[in-house]
Amino acid sequence: MWQDRVRDDETFDMLTARLGVPGCMLMRANRVFSPAWLLPGREIDVPDATFCLSDDFPCPVAALHAPATEMPPE
């Protein structure tokens, strides 16, 4: 993993294209659930190909599509 900085006027799509990293991996590496948190000037972690092998933080895209779970009865 290495670090970079979000550039001024850089959209999320531009950022992922420049870094060559899928958006899901970028959000997961920075522990955010929305690209809105990746603001210009913010220093970010850029994951390498082995990053998604870790399960310490859920993939934001997968979390959006996961079925809702019911709360257990009290």
RODO-2510 file (C-alpha; in nm, 4 decimals, decimal comma):
residues 74
     n   res          X          Y          Z
     1     m     0,0000     0,0000     0,0000
     2     w     0,1207     0,3527    -0,0727
     3     q    -0,0164     0,7039    -0,0259
     4     d    -0,1313     0,9763    -0,2620
     5     r    -0,3361     1,2931    -0,2383
     6     v    -0,6712     1,3723    -0,4019
     7     r    -0,6126     1,6511    -0,6529
     8     d    -0,8230     1,9675    -0,6881
     9     d    -1,1256     1,9203    -0,9163
    10     e    -1,0617     1,5444    -0,9335
    11     t    -1,3755     1,3304    -0,9434
    12     f    -1,3873     0,9844    -0,7922
    13     d    -1,3813     0,8288    -1,1396
    14     m    -1,0800     1,0391    -1,2370
    15     l    -0,9038     0,9399    -0,9140
    16     t    -0,9563     0,5660    -0,9617
    17     a    -0,8481     0,5891    -1,3279
    18     r    -0,5320     0,7835    -1,2404
    19     l    -0,4397     0,5406    -0,9631
    20     g    -0,5462     0,2284    -1,1550
    21     v    -0,7400     0,0981    -0,8559
    22     p    -1,1071    -0,0111    -0,8459
    23     g    -1,3255     0,2300    -0,6501
    24     c    -1,4372    -0,0391    -0,4058
    25     m    -1,0776    -0,1154    -0,3118
    26     l    -0,9960     0,2540    -0,2720
    27     m    -1,2931     0,3142    -0,0418
    28     r    -1,2144     0,0022     0,1580
    29     a    -0,8476     0,0966     0,2021
    30     n    -0,9518     0,4365     0,3359
    31     r    -1,2358     0,2977     0,5480
    32     v    -1,5059     0,5104     0,3888
    33     f    -1,8456     0,4015     0,2597
    34     s    -1,8874     0,6905     0,0162
    35     p    -1,6529     0,8553    -0,2322
    36     a    -1,7809     1,1887    -0,0951
    37     w    -1,5275     1,1497     0,1875
    38     l    -1,2365     1,1546    -0,0580
    39     l    -1,2143     1,5329    -0,0806
    40     p    -0,9463     1,7338    -0,2666
    41     g    -0,6277     1,7618    -0,0628
    42     r    -0,7035     1,4528     0,1440
    43     e    -0,4153     1,2107     0,1787
    44     i    -0,5347     0,8633     0,0898
    45     d    -0,4068     0,5089     0,1102
    46     v    -0,3775     0,3379    -0,2268
    47     p    -0,4042    -0,0413    -0,1988
    48     d    -0,2093    -0,2969    -0,3961
    49     a    -0,3532    -0,6121    -0,5529
    50     t    -0,3307    -0,8141    -0,2293
    51     f    -0,5363    -0,5689    -0,0236
    52     c    -0,8773    -0,7311    -0,0762
    53     l    -0,7480    -1,0552     0,0715
    54     s    -0,7950    -0,9016     0,4176
    55     d    -1,1371    -0,9125     0,5830
    56     d    -1,0883    -0,6459     0,8495
    57     f    -1,3273    -0,3976     0,6792
    58     p    -1,6233    -0,4846     0,4553
    59     c    -1,6231    -0,3929     0,0886
    60     p    -1,8515    -0,0852     0,0597
    61     v    -2,0004    -0,1949    -0,2733
    62     a    -2,0805    -0,5428    -0,1431
    63     a    -2,2342    -0,3908     0,1719
    64     l    -2,4720    -0,1827    -0,0413
    65     h    -2,6016    -0,4939    -0,2166
    66     a    -2,6129    -0,7276     0,0839
    67     p    -2,9592    -0,8377     0,1917
    68     a    -3,0896    -0,6724     0,5070
    69     t    -3,0740    -0,8850     0,8169
    70     e    -3,3388    -0,8916     1,0826
    71     m    -3,2648    -0,7813     1,4336
    72     p    -3,2744    -1,0714     1,6796
    73     p    -3,5642    -1,0638     1,9267
    74     e    -3,4836    -0,9083     2,2613
***
